[in-house]
């Protein structure tokens, strides 16, 4: 029995290592080729470069307008995620603590957006009517609206796991509903809020289709569109394209590494009740 457990553990570890290599190898290939010359990078292999060329990154930063697209990506990701945090935290608290029929209908109506596909034609007409198409505030509001349903689902479940006795004790101590929310509930929601912040920042950062449809000026493009445009100009210089991809991956990879413990904990807590 003990031998069987050891064999199963070794087998699972080997499968995990194999799956990890499948996902890590393409990233490693891109990283290595970002330091090669144009001729060496044509093969896109794991072979180390004969000479490590750091200038590829400086060329990409100069020709690919990395600074502008980086600031755009940060603006879209951080502002939309912050807007989601504010709206979802307040909505989840009200809808979870006051479970009337109307609030239940509102909650289920909002989270229905998780399963509903985005229809770009009517959405574009709405944005044109509101005069927010091809604007930075418009794309921020669009990202917030798209990601609110899943974020509300996570935070709603987390609020439901907080005992109502805490609310009653705070009210007896003289807290108003707003003080209860800001001073007590909001602090207890920190794991869930950090989770949805990280997930939304990563989702917006990696998104390609929304800026492609709703932003037609290159000075407003995020990093994903900048990489696409750069690849169109330098499609045969894989060293520069690889360097551009590495620069695009680094910020969101750093955010994921710093917030991964909150992602697992927040989603697990949010799935307990809902």
C-alpha positions as CSV (number, residue, x, y, z in Angstrom):
1,X,0.0,0.0,0.0
2,X,2.8,2.4,0.9
3,X,4.7,1.5,-2.3
4,X,1.5,2.2,-4.3
5,X,1.2,5.7,-2.7
6,X,4.8,6.5,-3.5
7,X,4.4,5.4,-7.1
8,X,1.2,7.5,-7.5
9,X,3.0,10.5,-6.0
10,X,6.0,10.1,-8.4
11,X,3.6,9.7,-11.3
12,X,1.6,12.8,-10.5
13,X,4.8,14.8,-10.0
14,X,6.1,13.7,-13.4
15,X,2.8,14.6,-15.1
16,X,2.9,18.0,-13.3
17,X,6.5,18.6,-14.5
18,X,5.6,17.6,-18.1
19,X,2.6,20.0,-18.1
20,X,4.8,22.8,-16.7
21,X,7.3,22.3,-19.5
22,X,4.6,22.5,-22.1
23,X,3.6,25.9,-20.8
24,X,7.1,27.2,-19.9
25,X,9.0,26.2,-23.0
26,X,7.3,28.7,-25.4
27,X,8.1,31.5,-23.0
28,X,11.6,30.4,-22.6
29,X,12.1,30.2,-26.4
30,X,10.8,33.8,-26.7
31,X,13.0,35.0,-23.9
32,X,16.2,33.4,-25.3
33,X,15.5,34.6,-28.9
34,X,14.9,38.2,-27.7
35,X,18.7,38.4,-27.1
36,X,19.7,36.9,-30.5
37,X,20.6,38.6,-33.8
38,X,18.1,38.7,-36.6
39,X,19.7,35.7,-38.4
40,X,20.0,33.5,-35.3
41,X,16.4,34.1,-34.2
42,X,15.0,32.8,-37.5
43,X,15.1,29.3,-36.1
44,X,13.3,30.2,-32.9
45,X,15.0,27.5,-30.9
46,X,16.2,27.0,-27.4
47,X,19.8,27.3,-28.5
48,X,21.7,30.0,-26.6
49,X,22.8,33.0,-28.7
50,X,26.4,33.3,-29.7
51,X,26.3,36.9,-28.4
52,X,23.7,38.3,-26.1
53,X,22.3,41.4,-27.7
54,X,20.7,43.7,-25.1
55,X,20.2,46.4,-27.7
56,X,17.1,44.6,-29.0
57,X,15.1,45.9,-26.1
58,X,16.3,49.5,-26.7
59,X,15.4,49.2,-30.3
60,X,11.9,48.0,-29.5
61,X,11.4,50.7,-26.9
62,X,12.3,53.3,-29.4
63,X,10.6,52.1,-32.5
64,X,7.6,50.3,-31.0
65,X,6.4,53.3,-28.9
66,X,6.5,51.1,-25.8
67,X,6.3,54.0,-23.3
68,X,3.0,55.3,-24.7
69,X,1.4,51.8,-25.0
70,X,2.7,50.8,-21.6
71,X,1.1,53.8,-20.0
72,X,-2.2,53.2,-21.9
73,X,-2.2,49.6,-20.7
74,X,-1.6,50.6,-17.1
75,X,-4.3,53.3,-17.3
76,X,-6.9,50.9,-18.8
77,X,-6.1,48.0,-16.5
78,X,-5.7,49.9,-13.2
79,X,-8.6,52.4,-13.6
80,X,-11.1,49.7,-14.8
81,X,-10.1,47.4,-12.0
82,X,-10.4,50.2,-9.4
83,X,-13.8,51.1,-10.7
84,X,-14.9,47.5,-10.5
85,X,-13.6,47.2,-6.9
86,X,-15.7,50.2,-5.8
87,X,-18.9,49.3,-7.5
88,X,-18.7,45.5,-6.8
89,X,-17.8,45.9,-3.1
90,X,-20.8,48.3,-2.4
91,X,-23.2,46.2,-4.6
92,X,-22.2,42.9,-3.0
93,X,-22.7,44.3,0.5
94,X,-26.2,45.7,-0.2
95,X,-27.4,42.7,-2.3
96,X,-26.0,40.1,0.2
97,X,-27.2,41.7,3.4
98,X,-30.7,42.7,2.1
99,X,-32.0,39.7,0.2
100,X,-35.3,40.9,-0.9
101,X,-36.9,39.7,-4.1
102,X,-35.9,42.8,-6.0
103,X,-32.3,42.5,-4.9
104,X,-32.2,38.8,-5.8
105,X,-33.5,39.7,-9.3
106,X,-30.8,42.5,-9.6
107,X,-28.1,40.1,-8.5
108,X,-29.1,37.3,-10.9
109,X,-29.6,39.8,-13.7
110,X,-26.1,41.1,-13.3
111,X,-24.3,37.8,-13.1
112,X,-26.2,36.6,-16.1
113,X,-23.6,38.7,-17.9
114,X,-21.1,35.9,-17.2
115,X,-22.7,33.6,-19.7
116,X,-23.9,36.3,-22.2
117,X,-21.5,36.9,-25.1
118,X,-20.4,40.5,-25.9
119,X,-22.3,41.8,-29.0
120,X,-20.0,44.3,-30.6
121,X,-22.5,45.8,-33.1
122,X,-25.1,47.2,-30.6
123,X,-22.3,48.0,-28.1
124,X,-20.6,50.1,-30.7
125,X,-23.8,51.9,-31.4
126,X,-24.3,52.6,-27.7
127,X,-20.8,54.0,-27.4
128,X,-21.2,56.2,-30.4
129,X,-24.5,57.5,-29.0
130,X,-22.7,58.4,-25.8
131,X,-19.7,59.8,-27.7
132,X,-17.2,57.6,-25.8
133,X,-16.0,55.5,-28.6
134,X,-12.3,55.9,-29.4
135,X,-11.7,57.5,-26.0
136,X,-9.8,56.4,-23.0
137,X,-12.7,56.8,-20.6
138,X,-14.9,54.8,-23.0
139,X,-12.6,51.8,-23.1
140,X,-12.2,51.9,-19.3
141,X,-16.0,51.9,-18.8
142,X,-16.3,49.1,-21.3
143,X,-13.8,46.9,-19.5
144,X,-15.6,47.6,-16.2
145,X,-19.0,46.7,-17.5
146,X,-17.8,43.5,-19.0
147,X,-15.9,42.3,-15.9
148,X,-18.4,43.4,-13.2
149,X,-20.6,40.2,-13.4
150,X,-17.9,37.7,-12.5
151,X,-16.4,40.1,-10.0
152,X,-19.7,40.5,-8.3
153,X,-20.2,36.7,-8.2
154,X,-16.9,36.3,-6.3
155,X,-17.4,39.1,-3.8
156,X,-21.1,38.3,-3.2
157,X,-20.1,34.8,-2.1
158,X,-17.4,36.3,0.2
159,X,-19.8,38.8,1.8
160,X,-22.2,35.9,2.4
161,X,-19.6,34.1,4.4
162,X,-19.2,37.0,6.9
163,X,-21.4,36.4,9.9
164,X,-24.3,38.9,10.3
165,X,-23.5,39.0,14.0
166,X,-20.6,41.4,13.2
167,X,-23.1,43.8,11.6
168,X,-25.4,43.7,14.6
169,X,-22.6,44.2,17.1
170,X,-21.2,47.2,15.1
171,X,-24.7,48.8,14.8
172,X,-25.2,48.4,18.6
173,X,-21.9,50.2,19.1
174,X,-23.2,53.1,17.1
175,X,-21.9,52.5,13.6
176,X,-24.0,53.8,10.7
177,X,-24.4,51.5,7.7
178,X,-21.7,53.5,5.8
179,X,-19.3,53.2,8.8
180,X,-20.1,49.5,9.0
181,X,-19.2,49.0,5.4
182,X,-16.0,51.2,5.3
183,X,-14.6,50.4,8.7
184,X,-15.4,46.7,9.1
185,X,-16.8,44.9,6.0
186,X,-14.3,46.5,3.6
187,X,-11.3,45.3,5.6
188,X,-12.7,41.8,5.8
189,X,-13.2,41.8,2.0
190,X,-9.5,42.5,1.3
191,X,-8.7,38.9,0.1
192,X,-11.6,38.9,-2.4
193,X,-10.9,42.5,-3.5
194,X,-7.3,41.8,-4.1
195,X,-8.3,38.7,-6.1
196,X,-10.6,40.5,-8.5
197,X,-8.2,43.4,-8.8
198,X,-5.3,41.1,-9.9
199,X,-7.6,39.0,-12.2
200,X,-9.1,42.1,-13.9
201,X,-5.7,43.8,-14.3
202,X,-4.4,40.6,-16.0
203,X,-7.5,40.2,-18.1
204,X,-7.5,43.8,-19.4
205,X,-3.7,43.8,-19.9
206,X,-3.9,40.7,-22.1
207,X,-7.1,41.7,-24.0
208,X,-6.7,42.3,-27.8
209,X,-10.2,42.5,-29.3
210,X,-11.8,45.4,-27.4
211,X,-9.0,48.0,-28.3
212,X,-9.0,46.7,-31.8
213,X,-12.7,47.4,-32.2
214,X,-13.1,50.5,-30.2
215,X,-9.7,52.4,-30.5
216,X,-8.7,53.4,-34.0
217,X,-5.8,55.7,-33.0
218,X,-2.3,54.3,-32.4
219,X,-1.6,56.8,-29.6
220,X,-4.4,55.2,-27.5
221,X,-3.4,51.5,-28.2
222,X,-2.4,49.3,-25.3
223,X,0.6,46.9,-25.3
224,X,-1.3,44.1,-27.1
225,X,-2.1,46.2,-30.1
226,X,1.4,47.7,-30.1
227,X,2.9,44.2,-30.3
228,X,0.5,43.3,-33.1
229,X,1.5,46.4,-35.0
230,X,5.2,45.9,-34.3
231,X,5.0,42.3,-35.6
232,X,3.4,43.7,-38.8
233,X,6.4,46.0,-39.4
234,X,9.1,43.5,-38.3
235,X,7.6,40.1,-39.0
236,X,10.9,38.7,-40.2
237,X,13.0,40.0,-37.3
238,X,11.9,37.6,-34.6
239,X,14.5,38.9,-32.2
240,X,12.8,42.3,-32.0
241,X,9.3,40.7,-31.9
242,X,10.4,38.4,-29.1
243,X,11.8,41.4,-27.1
244,X,8.5,43.2,-27.6
245,X,6.6,40.2,-26.3
246,X,8.9,39.9,-23.2
247,X,8.3,43.6,-22.4
248,X,4.6,43.0,-22.7
249,X,4.6,39.9,-20.4
250,X,6.8,41.3,-17.6
251,X,4.4,43.6,-15.8
252,X,1.4,41.2,-15.8
253,X,3.7,38.3,-14.8
254,X,5.0,40.4,-11.9
255,X,1.4,41.2,-10.8
256,X,0.4,37.6,-10.9
257,X,3.5,36.5,-8.9
258,X,2.8,39.0,-6.2
259,X,-0.9,38.3,-6.0
260,X,-1.2,34.6,-6.7
261,X,-1.8,33.7,-3.0
262,X,-4.8,36.1,-2.9
263,X,-6.2,34.7,-6.2
264,X,-6.5,31.1,-4.8
265,X,-7.7,32.2,-1.3
266,X,-10.2,34.7,-2.6
267,X,-11.8,32.4,-5.2
268,X,-12.0,29.6,-2.7
269,X,-13.6,31.8,-0.1
270,X,-16.0,33.3,-2.6
271,X,-17.2,29.8,-3.7
272,X,-18.3,28.8,-0.2
273,X,-21.6,30.7,-0.2
274,X,-23.5,32.6,-2.8
